[in-house]
Amino acid sequence: MSSTDTPTSRPNPVVTFLQRRWLSVLLVVVAVVFVAQNRQPVRVHLLATTVTTPLWVALTAVLVLGLAAGTFRIRRAGRRDR
């Protein structure tokens, strides 16, 4: 080995992980902060029922319903275009 050769060093796996998935890590941190700040119970009224649940659960349920409705609409529009 000559004096100009440098041993190949492996990149730090944590740094590599963060470089590839920084947006996912950021979204997880935001989600954890959101849950921590929205733990107070709320009453949700829907038709004839009333449910008491933490605010973050209610908002997450609405998000999931919205994502499901959007996915259904996109898939249905895709079939219609064929």
C-alpha positions in Angstrom: 0.0 0.0 0.0 1.5 3.3 -1.0 1.3 6.5 1.0 -1.3 8.0 -1.3 -3.7 5.1 -0.8 -6.4 5.6 1.8 -8.2 2.7 3.4 -11.8 2.6 2.3 -14.0 3.5 5.1 -17.6 2.5 5.4 -20.1 5.3 5.7 -21.9 5.6 9.0 -25.2 3.6 8.7 -27.1 6.1 10.8 -26.1 9.0 8.5 -26.9 6.9 5.4 -30.3 6.0 6.8 -31.1 9.7 7.6 -29.9 10.9 4.2 -32.3 8.4 2.4 -35.3 8.8 4.7 -35.1 12.3 6.2 -38.7 13.1 5.1 -40.1 10.0 6.7 -38.2 10.7 9.9 -39.5 14.3 10.0 -43.1 13.1 9.4 -42.8 10.6 12.3 -41.5 13.3 14.6 -44.3 15.7 13.6 -46.8 12.9 14.2 -45.4 12.2 17.7 -45.6 15.9 18.6 -49.1 16.1 17.2 -50.3 13.2 19.4 -48.5 14.5 22.5 -50.2 17.9 22.1 -53.7 16.6 21.3 -54.4 14.1 24.1 -57.4 15.9 25.7 -60.7 14.0 25.4 -63.4 15.4 23.0 -67.0 14.4 22.5 -67.8 13.4 18.9 -71.4 13.4 17.9 -72.4 11.4 14.8 -76.0 10.7 14.0 -77.5 9.3 17.2 -74.3 8.3 19.0 -71.8 10.3 21.1 -68.2 9.0 21.6 -65.6 10.4 23.9 -62.1 9.9 22.5 -58.8 11.7 22.5 -58.7 14.5 19.9 -55.8 12.9 18.0 -57.8 9.7 17.5 -60.8 11.6 16.1 -58.6 13.6 13.7 -56.7 10.4 12.6 -60.0 8.7 11.9 -61.2 11.6 9.8 -57.8 11.5 7.9 -58.1 7.8 7.3 -61.6 8.2 6.0 -60.6 11.0 3.7 -57.6 9.0 2.3 -59.9 6.0 1.7 -62.5 8.2 -0.1 -59.8 9.8 -2.2 -58.3 6.4 -3.1 -61.7 5.0 -4.0 -62.4 8.0 -6.2 -59.1 7.8 -8.0 -59.4 4.1 -8.6 -62.9 4.5 -9.9 -61.9 7.3 -12.2 -59.1 5.1 -13.5 -61.4 2.3 -14.4 -63.8 4.7 -16.2 -61.0 6.1 -18.4 -60.2 2.6 -19.8 
